[in-house]
Structure formats: structure tokens, C-alpha cells
């Protein structure tokens, strides 16, 4: 099975490459300079030349704050690029899997978000990602849109690596405590994507298509996430760092963040019999990979 993945240096596409090889799947990553999502005319030739059975759209413009001033570029990459990919998938008559985000929601719901909740992005980044979802749905019914959140891994730039880096030179860190979400491990996202890709490439059932939420099990705040990161690091011989919870207002950013980023994975579990690991379990694996030290076994 041949899977074309957009992106060469992202957390998810790196994880897809590693896991795909272990599973005996041919994962072909395409990115700059071969393709440029901001220039849809560059997409068709390299993707068609790879003769894929499935396309996974994982590359994106992810500079959330910068998007507020780079609206056109963010729209081109997050909205129009995925739309063009969907048209290519339709022409090839193959499925398209696309990673979207919790930022398509306003974050003002009391409970956990389900796929039936109406989007209402409050940032340019969220608006452009929602545009991508809309353009994909308009171009092909043979799509699986997977909204994820709070992605981290041993690769690239992410919250876990940032906390560990800052903790090297500081004894105390202020971290936002009034935003809730579900930390999600990129290797777990990759596992799910490859499982779904294999299913949809063989089964035309419409129930397997549409929008799904894909996050680690459990929820926390950014401050709570940071505390567990440093607890895990300390167990591996790292420095103990105090986390001081602060409100969002104390850490202003150009882009507004959803206060509630919790996404329900029940639909994915029901349709695909698929759940990601609890985030604390995945974080432990991430810390082991980053430090090269396994946490001591509790007696």
C-alpha cells in the first residue's frame, strides 16, 4: 500500500514515516520544494507520480499567532491547499485523510465537543482550518477529516519540548491554567491514521467517511500538563521545576485560544473501534524517548 503524506518535517508526518516502515507500508512524504501548499499548481504532478492509494494531508500553517497578520498565507496553506488536494484525490478516485484542529470551535461550550457541534473559530488560524474542511467536503465525499489538539512528540517544536527547555534554566514557570484540552501524541495520531487509511482504501462504506475527533484520552489544563511533564522528568533525573498556574489574561497573545478544547473520541471508537492511549501513558513514552531514560517501575 502506498500512502502519500504532505509534509517532511512535522511531528505527524515524521511519526507516519517511522510507523509506516514498521508496518510494511510505503509512506512517501512530499513537501518543500517538491510541493508548496500555498501554490496549488505545484501539487498534482508530484502526488500523481507517486501513484498513491491514499493521501494524508498533514502539513499545515501552524503559527497560530503569526496567522493573525499573515491571513492570506495561512488561508492559502490551510484552506486552499487542502481543497486542491481533495480535487486531486477525487480525480485519482482515492481517499483523502486530513488533519484539522480544535481551533475550529469557539471554546465556549461547557461540555466536551462532538462532531455534531457547530464550528465557530475565534482566530484566523481556526478560520483557515475550517475553510480547509469545507473545501475538502465540497471536492470529494471520499474524505476523513480528523480534528486533533495539543499535539506533542519527540519531534519538532511542541509544548513538552518547550517546557523541558525552559526548565533547564528556570526554577519556576508560569503556565496558563484556565484552558482545558486533551494532549495528543503524534505517534498515536500516526497509528490511528494508518489504521484508518487501510480501512478506507478497501471499504467504501460512507460511515467510515466524514468528520471525526482524534485526541488522547483524558483532559487537563496547560498548567496541569506542565506539572506532569516535570514530574516525569524528575523521575528520570531531571530538575524539579515549580509550575505556577496563571489565567489567560496574564499571558496575552495575538490570537485568541479556545478555553475549552476538549474533543470527544466516541464516534471514532464506535465507527473504527479505535481509541488513542491516555495522554499520561503517551507522555511517559515521549519523555523516555526524549531523555533516553525509562521511568522507574513502581513497586
Long-range contacts (C-beta under 8 A, 24 or more apart in sequence): 1-25, 1-26, 1-53, 1-54, 1-197, 1-198, 1-201, 2-26, 2-28, 2-50, 2-51, 2-52, 2-53, 2-54, 3-27, 3-28, 3-52, 3-53, 3-54, 3-55, 3-56, 3-194, 3-197, 4-28, 4-30, 4-47, 4-50, 4-52, 4-54, 4-55, 4-56, 5-29, 5-30, 5-55, 5-56, 5-58, 6-30, 6-31, 6-35, 6-37, 6-55, 6-56, 6-57, 6-58, 6-59, 6-85, 7-31, 7-58, 7-59, 8-32, 9-156, 10-58, 10-59, 10-60, 10-155, 10-156, 11-151, 11-152, 11-153, 11-155, 11-156, 11-158, 11-186, 12-58, 12-99, 12-151, 12-153, 12-186, 12-189, 12-190, 12-193, 13-56, 13-58, 13-59, 14-153, 14-155, 14-156, 14-186, 15-153, 15-155, 15-186, 15-187, 15-189, 15-190, 16-56, 16-58, 16-190, 16-193, 16-194, 18-187, 18-190, 19-187, 19-190, 19-191, 19-194, 20-190, 20-194, 23-194, 25-194, 25-198, 28-52, 31-59, 37-61, 37-76, 37-77, 37-81, 37-82, 37-84, 38-73, 38-76, 38-77, 38-80, 38-81, 39-76, 40-80, 40-81, 40-83, 40-84, 43-81, 43-84, 43-85, 43-88, 44-84, 44-88, 47-85, 47-88, 48-88, 48-92, 52-92, 52-94, 53-94, 53-197, 53-201, 54-94, 54-95, 54-96, 54-97, 54-197, 54-200, 54-201, 55-85, 55-88, 55-89, 55-94, 55-95, 55-96, 55-97, 56-96, 56-97, 56-98, 56-99, 56-193, 56-197, 57-82, 57-85, 57-96, 57-97, 57-98, 57-99, 57-136, 58-99, 58-193, 60-99, 60-129, 61-125, 61-128, 62-125, 63-125, 64-103, 64-123, 64-125, 64-253, 64-255, 64-257, 65-253, 65-254, 65-255, 66-254, 67-123, 67-124, 67-125, 67-128, 67-255, 68-123, 68-124, 68-254, 68-255, 69-254, 71-124, 71-128, 74-124, 74-125, 74-128, 75-127, 75-128, 75-131, 77-128, 78-125, 78-128, 78-129, 78-131, 78-132, 79-128, 79-129, 79-131, 79-132, 79-135, 80-131, 80-135, 81-132, 82-132, 82-133, 82-135, 82-136, 83-131, 83-132, 83-135, 83-136, 83-138, 83-139, 85-136, 86-135, 86-136, 86-138, 86-139, 86-140, 86-143, 87-139, 87-140, 89-139, 89-140, 89-142, 89-143, 90-139, 90-140, 90-142, 93-142, 94-142, 94-201, 95-142, 95-143, 95-144, 95-197, 95-200, 95-201, 95-209, 96-136, 96-140, 96-142, 96-143, 96-144, 97-143, 97-144, 97-146, 97-193, 97-196, 97-197, 97-200, 98-132, 98-133, 98-136, 98-143, 98-144, 98-145, 98-146, 99-146, 99-147, 99-148, 99-189, 99-193, 100-129, 100-130, 100-132, 100-133, 100-145, 100-146, 100-147, 100-148, 100-211, 101-125, 101-126, 101-129, 101-147, 101-148, 101-149, 102-147, 102-148, 102-149, 102-150, 102-181, 102-215, 102-258, 102-261, 102-263, 103-129, 103-258, 103-261, 104-129, 104-130, 104-133, 104-147, 105-258, 105-260, 105-261, 106-258, 107-179, 107-257, 107-258, 107-259, 107-260, 107-261, 108-258, 108-259, 108-260, 109-260, 110-260, 111-262, 112-219, 112-262, 112-263, 112-264, 113-213, 113-260, 113-261, 113-262, 113-263, 113-264, 114-213, 114-264, 114-266, 114-267, 115-210, 115-211, 115-212, 115-213, 115-264, 115-267, 122-256, 122-258, 123-255, 123-256, 123-257, 124-255, 125-255, 126-258, 133-211, 141-206, 141-209, 142-200, 142-209, 143-209, 143-210, 144-196, 144-200, 144-208, 144-209, 144-210, 144-212, 145-210, 145-211, 145-212, 146-189, 146-192, 146-193, 146-196, 146-211, 146-212, 146-213, 146-214, 147-211, 147-212, 147-213, 147-214, 147-263, 148-184, 148-189, 148-213, 148-214, 148-215, 148-263, 149-181, 149-182, 149-183, 149-184, 149-215, 149-261, 149-263, 150-181, 150-182, 150-183, 150-184, 150-215, 150-225, 150-261, 151-184, 151-185, 151-186, 151-189, 152-183, 152-184, 152-185, 152-186, 152-283, 152-286, 153-185, 153-186, 153-187, 153-286, 154-286, 154-289, 154-290, 155-186, 159-183, 159-222, 159-225, 159-226, 160-229, 160-283, 160-286, 160-287, 160-290, 161-290, 163-226, 163-229, 163-230, 163-241, 164-229, 164-233, 164-238, 164-290, 167-230, 167-233, 167-238, 167-239, 167-241, 168-239, 170-241, 171-239, 171-241, 171-242, 172-241, 172-242, 172-243, 172-244, 173-226, 173-241, 173-242, 173-243, 173-244, 174-244, 174-245, 174-246, 174-250, 174-251, 175-222, 175-223, 175-226, 175-243, 175-244, 175-245, 175-246, 176-221, 176-222, 176-223, 176-245, 176-246, 176-247, 176-248, 176-250, 176-251, 177-221, 177-222, 177-223, 177-224, 177-245, 177-246, 177-247, 178-221, 178-247, 178-248, 178-259, 179-221, 179-222, 179-248, 179-257, 179-258, 179-259, 179-260, 179-261, 180-219, 180-220, 180-221, 180-259, 180-260, 180-261, 180-262, 181-215, 181-219, 181-220, 181-221, 181-222, 181-260, 181-261, 181-262, 182-215, 182-216, 182-217, 182-218, 182-219, 182-220, 182-261, 182-262, 182-263, 182-279, 183-215, 183-216, 183-220, 183-225, 183-279, 183-282, 183-283, 184-214, 184-215, 184-216, 184-276, 184-279, 184-282, 185-216, 185-276, 185-277, 185-279, 185-282, 185-283, 185-285, 185-286, 187-282, 187-285, 188-216, 188-276, 188-277, 188-282, 189-214, 189-276, 191-276, 192-268, 192-272, 192-274, 192-276, 195-272, 195-274, 196-272, 196-274, 199-272, 207-271, 208-271, 208-272, 212-267, 212-268, 212-271, 212-272, 213-263, 213-264, 213-265, 213-267, 213-268, 214-263, 214-265, 214-268, 214-276, 215-263, 215-265, 215-276, 216-276, 216-277, 216-278, 216-279, 216-282, 217-265, 217-275, 217-276, 217-277, 217-278, 217-279, 218-278, 218-279, 218-280, 219-262, 220-279, 221-245, 228-280, 228-283, 229-283, 229-287, 232-283, 232-284, 232-287, 232-295, 233-287, 233-291, 235-295, 235-296, 236-287, 236-288, 236-291, 236-293, 236-294, 236-295, 237-291, 237-293, 238-291
